[in-house]
Amino acid sequence: MKNKEFDNILDECLERLLVKGETIEQCLASYPEQATELEPLLQTALAAKKISTIQPRPEFRARARYQFHSALREIKTRRGHRFFGWQPRWATAVAIVLILLLVGGGTVAAAGNSMPDGTLYPMKLATEQVRLKLTLSDLGKAQLYVNFADKRVLEIAHMAKEGKPEMVERTARRLDTHLAMIAYLVSAQEEAEMLMAPPPAKAPGPPDAGDKPVPPKQINRRAKLRLAVAHYAIQHPAALRAALNEAPESAQPALRRAIAISIAGYENTLKALD
Amino acid sequence: MQDEESLVRRAQQRDEGAFAQLYEGHFDKIYRYVTLRIGDRTEAEDLTQQVFVKALQSIPSFKWKGIPFSAWLFRIAHNQVVDYFRKKKKYATAPLNESLRGSDINPQLAVERKLDIEQLLSATKQLTEAQREVISLRFASELSIAQVARIMGKSEGAVKALQHSAIVALRKILSVA
């Protein structure tokens, strides 16, 4: 029997076995002449089918989904700015002036120190969004997210000590987003560099021969960013662990989750920066 | 899942809901494919995320010319895996982690299944690159021969032959182990 014919029979039996749920015996009954050769292969295929039961960890699934949606929103924002790049920034600048006129600079400054349970806290978050919108570069935005992460950690510790687990959870989610965004922005900046690089030279050479050199200023900013992230990767979980001692029992589980988020988040962010 | 073509068109117009449906519909299959290709859970997680971010960035350039979206997505995954190996310059040999199991199965079954999957993953590492790709796409991601042929850029006949040789090789490896 020709190999091609056997390949077809094997494939047909695999479809019947793996997709239609038939048994090995049913397949063999259809091809009695090939049964001896088919049987061990179908048994192996049935064992290999177990590979399809591999599942992503639920934590990974949740984190990946979250990061995907963050990346989606970030891309949407950028595309929206493409045609009228100046307009949102002007609009934002006007909005800032209006806010300052309406509520006064002192109020905005006071909001900077507010905590998640404070009335001025939404203004603190809005100010952060404004700063992000006014920052053009990916690395600049990533640096801002590093600063925001620092604020979130202070807030989590404070809310935990106050015995407010819901606030701890909510702020920890914000911390998770900030860290995911740092990793995303760093990767996006790398992608942009790769896209900007000219195509490799025709003559064979080292793989990086055609790459456009990265400006030294960019390297410095990236190095500084990495330094800051590496510093906080140690300091933030430590600060949250220290808060455990002062937090009432009701807030401790939420605080522990926040610690886990900070550890995993910084680990990913550092990986993106390496 | 809704008609894939219309979902892709909506996703190209930055429709978040359409993106979410495409993402959810392919996430597990891509994860399994990557896991089987590289054999390391942590790296597979990172790579899976990269596949979807890459898809997000490149979807405006996707053209519907009879090639299914899944073939395009698996092509991105394939390129990410190739790139990973190029960077690593060696194949990962990390043992399979607990977390490759589902979380809602009874412990006895879990142990049995874990051992089986561990053996299988270890066995597939000994296959040729092309054989491993066929097993990953066919068994881990449960794609049809036609889909695998499109992704691998081979004829269906060639994929069937490769599938045959991969199962024979897998049987030999498992019987020795």
Interface residues (C-beta under 8 A of the other chain):
Chain A: N3 K4 F6 D7 N8 L10 D11 L14 L18 P40 L41 Q43 T44 A45 A47 A48 K49 K50 I51 S52 T53 I54 Q55 P56 R57 P58 F60 R61 A64 R65 Q67 F68 H69 A71 L72 R73 I75 K76 R79 Y184 S187 E191 K271
Chain B: R14 E16 F19 A20 Y23 F27 D28 Y31 R32 T35 L36 E45 D46 T48 Q49 Q50 F52 V53 L56 Q57 S99 L100 R101 G102 S103 R113 D116 I117 L120 L121 T124 I135 R138 F139 A140 S141 E142 I145 G157 K160 A161 Q163 H164 I167 V168 L170 R171 L174
